[in-house]
Amino acid sequence: MPKFELPFWLSGQELTKLNNAAHAWWTKVEGWMQWPLLQMDAEKCHLNILDLLAWQRDITRFRGEPETLYRLRVGFAFINSVDAGSTAGLMRILHRLGVGYVEINERLPDRDWDVVLLKLSDSQLSDNPHLLRVIVQQYGRTCRRYDFVTITPVIVHLAVADFNDDQQSLIATL
């Protein structure tokens, strides 16, 4: 809120006190007026109001879900519903909610046509089992089955040696 400017002929100690008091009062009133608008922000609102926002945006908190993840899911509910239904959209949803890198494979030749493979690392799968289930249920394609496949990085050591042996074939006949 801008500071009130008094004309120079109204300057004085008592009027400056009055000016400061009026400024403090209207700053407080402005805070009261902005409070409902601040409650629409999923990152900063009270938890009870967050539950109302979640109900409005069709988000249900699962058991054991941390509050920060719940706030993320409620905050990104609209953009996630826009991204739902496509492979690239599902990757963006998983990235937004902190799952990380995911590979999505569809319509593989040796599998049924409706099976979608989600390739994740072991840590991603063990850290977010409920979240992944909820995301697939809410934002996955209908009439598709989702299988979780783990990607395990393996460290391979390969020794390279120089091999310069000669070979000869000798044939003896009688």
N, C-alpha and C positions, 0 to 999 in steps of 0.2 A: 504494500500500500504506500502511495507517495506521501511524503511528509508535507504537512500543511505549511504554506508560506504566508506569513503575515506581512502586511505593508510596513514599511520602515517606521511610520509614525506610531504604529501599535507595538513597537518593540519595548520590552521592559521585563523586569524579573517576574512579575505576577502573570503577565500575559504569556510569557514563555512557559511557565508552569501549566497554564490552562491549555496551551497548544500541545504540550507533551501529554497531558491527561487525555485530551480529545483523540490524539493519535493512538495512544494505548487502547482506549475504548474501542475505536473503530477497527483497529487491528484484531481485537478479540472478537468483535461482531463478524468481521470477515472470516475468521477461523470457524465460527459457528456456521456461517453460510456455506463454507466449503467442505464441511465435515461429511455431508451426504455424498458429495462427489468423490471424496477420498475413499469412501467405503466401496466404491465400484472398482477399485484397484485390487486385484486378487493378491498382490504381493504384500500389501500393507493393511488390509482391512481386518476387522475383528474376526475370530474364528467362527462365531455364530453367523455372521453375515456372509462369510466365505461358504458356509454350508448352504445358505440360500442361493448364492450365486452358482454353486455347484448343481443344485437342484434345477435352477433355471437353464443351465447349460448341459444338462443330462450327464453329469459326472457323479459317480458313486465312489465314496472312499472305501477302499478295501482294507481288510484287517491288517494291521501292522504297517500301514503306509505312513512314511514320515510326512510331517507337516509341509516341509519345503517341496517335496514331490507333489503333494496334493495341491499346493498353491500353483505350481507349474502346470499341472493338468487342467486346473480351472482357468488359469490365465490364457492358455493356448487352446482352449476347447473349440473356439470358433474356427481358427485357422487349421486346426487338426481335422475338423469335420469337412472343411473345404478340400484338404489334401487326401482325405480317405478315398480308397477305391483304386488307387493307382500304385504301381511299384515305386516310382520316384516319390510319390507322396508319403507312402509308408516309411520309406527311408528317411525323409525329412522329419516325420513325426517321431521316429525312434531317436534321431539325432537331437531334436528339440528337448526331449524328455530325459536326455542324459544316458541313453543306452550305449551310444557310440557307433562304431563302424559295423554295418550289417550287410551281408550279401543275400540277395533275393533271387532265387531261380524258379522259373515257372515252366510248365509244359515240357518236362524232361522226357526224353524218348523211352526210357525204361520204367517210367512211373505212370500212374493214372493221370489224366489230363487236368484234373482239378486239384492236384497236390502242389502246394507251394512250399519250397524249402527256404527256411530262414537260417542262414549260417552265421553263428555267433561264436565268440570265444567262450571258454569254460567259465571265466570270471564274469562275463556279461550274463550268462545264463544262470549262474548261481547267485549273483547279486540281485537280479531282477526277475525272479520266476513269476510272481503275481502280476507285476507290471506288464510283462510280455503277454501274459494270458489276457489281461484286461484290454490291452491295446489291440490284440488280434480280434478279440470279441467285438470291440466297439468300432474299430476303424478298418478292419480287414474286409476283404471282398466277400460278399455273400456267395454261397454255393462253392466255397473253396475250403479245402482242408490244409491246415498249416502244420508242417513238421519242423521241429527245431533240430538243427544239426550243429555239432560243435566243431570249431576249427581249433586245432591244437598245434601251436607252432613247435616244431622239432628242430633242434640244433644238430646239424650234420657236420661232422668233421671229415674231410677228405684229404688223404695224403697223396701228393703228386710226386712221382719219382721218375727219373730219367731211365729208360730201359733201351739200351742200344746193343742188344745181343744179336749176333749173326746166326743164321740158320743155314745148314747145308743138308742136303739129302744125297746120300751115297747109295748106289744100288750095285750089288754084286751079282753076277750071273755065272753059271757054270757052263 
